[in-house]
Amino acid sequence: MISSVRGTKDILPEEMPIWYFIEKTLQEVSSLFGFKEIRLPIFEKTEVFQRSIGEATDVVRKEMYTFVDRGGDSITLRPELTASVVRAVIQHNLLSESPLLRLWYYGPLFRYERPQKGRLRQFHQYGAEIIGSSHPEADVEILLLANSIIKKLGISEYTLLINSLGNLKSRLKYREILVSYLKQHSNELSVESRERLGKNPLRVLDSKDPNDLEIIQNSPLIYDFLDEESKEHYNNTKMMLKEYGISFKEYPYLVRGLDYYSHTVFEFQSSFLGSQDAFGGGGRYNELFTQFSQKNDIPSIGFALGIERIVLILESQGIEFKQENPKVFVAYNDSKFIPKVLEIAQKLREFGISTIFDLQRRSLKAQLKDANKKGVSYTIIIGEEEINNQTISIKNMQDGNQFTIEIRKGIEFLINELK
Ligand code: HAM
């Protein structure tokens, strides 16, 4: 047997209703906030991600699916979508049409991570980006959108953690202070954190190692190194969040796995998820456009939600989604009546009534059993007598009542009953 690749997941028919529900909710709430969808390629030139996500990040160093294609170009399956959005905005000059863009996207992403509950190598994200505003109301708007989606999905318990990484100047100053503090403790740090200390010191703050935690909890706080501009942005954002009733918890050690962030960063956590507890995250990226050889910075902010993790949360909350059963089963007692069966089934479908019939020429008894199993509301039965008299027999599957009626009237009856 050939099985699927480790870290990928088949979404089977019985799981689809929850996905449809999530996808419909994402579309509806995005439109409510005036966001427009953008669909981007599954793969990009490797440099799109290398440049933006950061050479020192885990994603670029260890997790990208990168290959050389037959034309000799280095290609990467997208590990995230913000970089692709920025690439597309610049390529199509979208900001010349409108100086502020509200965009959303949805689709599969690829990261070569160690698979575990809620962590896959192919997973799905919904994301939204506001491109072109540096003001705190854009931060609030993006969090209002995220919150509205989460609530509309029915996720009842979660925590929004926020922090500010400030502007580049503040971040560099903090980085220096943090490195000198961590160096004093480098012997006590885990191997992974020691490695990060050399390459990407802020990420040490993300360590889950219990020994590291003690060192982290005594480390200098980034807030104390933010310059006036950065502090003002952070404080105004927090004030507005409170005004709009968005609950959050400040977490001064929140750093994100991607390097392009500045100022506000945030994560949504759920206790239903175990160790991979973040079902969404995002932040500002005021300095990202210049990484793509754009002359001016375009201040922007966005977030993404992990759909598989949302499915896990909804399932642990015991919310059940069921696919609607077909409404009508057309049964026959002789295969020579199949043309009539097809004609009737097709007529009902034209009126929007979902209809199925047997494709294996089984006995009438087996067909009726199947109709019952499929949970249809009505079964039409076509036999010799019905064909001769241009009628159909209709069985109500709820109460078992059955009657015979002229074909056209029978179809009208079903349309009235089932529409
Ligand atoms: P991220 O935090 O890397 O951010 O991913 C966002 C969410 O995607 C995570 O919170 C998680 O729910 C889900 N996720 C990430 N990796 C996996 C995985 N291996 N398996 C399952 N789910 C996963 C970003 O990707 C940024 N582009 C978000 C953003 C948009 N920032 C600004 N704009």
Boltz pocket constraint, residues with backbone or C-beta under 6 A from the ligand:
constraints:
  - pocket:
      binder: B
      contacts: [[A, 79], [A, 80], [A, 81], [A, 82], [A, 111], [A, 113], [A, 118], [A, 119], [A, 120], [A, 121], [A, 123], [A, 124], [A, 125], [A, 127], [A, 128], [A, 129], [A, 257], [A, 258], [A, 268], [A, 278], [A, 279], [A, 280], [A, 281], [A, 282], [A, 283], [A, 301], [A, 302], [A, 303], [A, 304], [A, 305], [A, 306], [A, 307], [A, 308], [A, 309]]
      max_distance: 6.0
